[in-house]
Amino acid sequence: MIDVAMDMEQYDCPFIDTTDDHEVSFTAVHWEFDERAKQLETRLAVEGDGREELEQGLTALKNHDNMRECALFSKRGEQAVIRTVIDQTNAMKVIRENGGYITGPFHIEDGSETWEVGFDEEDVADDTLSELDRHNEFTVESRDSLDTEELFDLLENAEPAMTMLDGCRSLSAVERETMTTAAREGYYEEPREATLQDLADAFDVSDTAVSKNLRRGERKVVRSVVAALSDLN
């Protein structure tokens, strides 16, 4: 199996258009394609940069030309869970017609979408990416060929992997950004290349606030890792 990770910018995707105009992000929880109707049904976790941005983003999504159904399941603060039905996009059509398949949850933020797509053969993957390039902008972030042993390892450990993913998804936008910046600036290196004060200056907050955000984020991630380790094969 050839696994391709792409950063995709579709021109006919309501989720991408919405994140391009509003400070919201979408993460797929479940998806199902209706072959007859050529429509994608998806359940998504939505997070906004505040309640107002969440409301504006949900309204824009609901009013998008390519949105057929948009139902709100739950909403709390700047987070919501929704069910949507959209028409097949050009990229979805190309991938499906070439025998490609989605291998992991997709995430949409800042006008682009992270896709994990699988193919059975190298030349099919090449042809599909070439065809995609005609009507979409994308960057291939990684491309891996998985042999039988690796594939079975992946399948057997799907549950602990999802546990870790859930832990990452549970991070708030502030926690995620703080931990990402800390890692990028060398806060977790030995010796440290950045201090709490450096991070506080970067976010224009107190070092106490940065420390709290880091601790909360680290606690969530460590808990998910410990839970995943107990189920690892």
HELIX and SHEET records of a PDB file:
HELIX    1   1 PRO A   14  ASP A   21  1                                   8    
HELIX    2   2 ARG A   51  LYS A   62  1                                  12    
HELIX    3   3 ASN A   90  GLU A   97  1                                   8    
HELIX    4   4 GLU A  122  LEU A  132  1                                  11    
HELIX    5   5 THR A  148  GLU A  156  1                                   9    
HELIX    6   6 ALA A  158  ARG A  169  1                                  12    
HELIX    7   7 ALA A  173  GLU A  185  1                                  13    
HELIX    8   8 LEU A  196  PHE A  203  1                                   8    
HELIX    9   9 ASP A  207  ASP A  231  1                                  25    
SHEET    1   A 8 MET A  67  ARG A  76  0                                        
SHEET    2   A 8 GLN A  79  ASP A  87 -1                                        
SHEET    3   A 8 GLN A  39  GLY A  48 -1                                        
SHEET    4   A 8 VAL A  24  ASP A  34 -1                                        
SHEET    5   A 8 HIS A 107  GLU A 109 -1                                        
SHEET    6   A 8 SER A 112  PHE A 119 -1                                        
SHEET    7   A 8 ILE A   2  GLU A   9 -1                                        
SHEET    8   A 8 GLU A 137  SER A 145 -1                                        
SHEET    1   B 7 MET A  67  ARG A  76  0                                        
SHEET    2   B 7 GLN A  79  ASP A  87 -1                                        
SHEET    3   B 7 GLN A  39  GLY A  48 -1                                        
SHEET    4   B 7 VAL A  24  ASP A  34 -1                                        
SHEET    5   B 7 HIS A 107  GLU A 109 -1                                        
SHEET    6   B 7 SER A 112  PHE A 119 -1                                        
SHEET    7   B 7 TYR A 101  ILE A 102 -1                                        
END                                                                             
